[in-house]
Amino acid sequence: MVGVPASHTGWTFITSHARVLAAIADNPNVRIRDIAARCRLTERAVSRVISDLEQDGYLSHTREGRTNTYRIEPDKVLRHPAEAGLSVASLLSLLVQDESERVSKPVAP
C-alpha cells in the first residue's frame, strides 16, 4: 500500500485538479491509488478532486467490473475568467507528455 505523500510547502503553478485531470488523460483506466502516488496527494484528496470534476461536468466515469474508466470532456471551457474561451483540451496539451519524454528529459537547474 502506498503511504501518504510527503507534504509540500509553498505555492505551485499547477493545481491538484489539473494534476489529477492530466493523470486521467494519460490513462483513462488509472486507479485512484496510482493518481495519488503520481500527484503526491492522498487517495481521499484525489477522490474529492474527481468528485469536483464530475460535479461540474469536466469528467465522467463508467464502472467496468472493479475498474473505472474515465472520460474527459475536452471541449468544456475552463472556469476562471482569465482563461475564458480556453478548453480542457488546450490545458491538457500543455500538461500531458509521453512518459518516455518525461523520464528522458533532464531537469534544468
QUILIN-V343809 format. One line per field, one symbol per residue. ss: DSSP state (A for helix, B for strand, O for the rest). phi: phi as a letter, one per 20 degrees, with the letter a starting at -180 (. if undefined). A space follows every 10 residues. Layout:
ss = ???
phi = ???
This chain:
ss = OOOOOOOOOO OOOOOAAAAA AAAAAAOOOO OAAAAAAAAO OOAAAAAAAA AAAAAOOOBB BBBBOOBBBB BBOOOOBOOO AAAOOOBAAA AAAAAOOOAA AAAAOOOOO
phi = .ffffffcdn ecfdffffff ffffffbfdf eggffgffel ceffffffff fgffgenebb bcecmedede ceefefefff gfdgneeggf fffeeecfgf fffeffeff
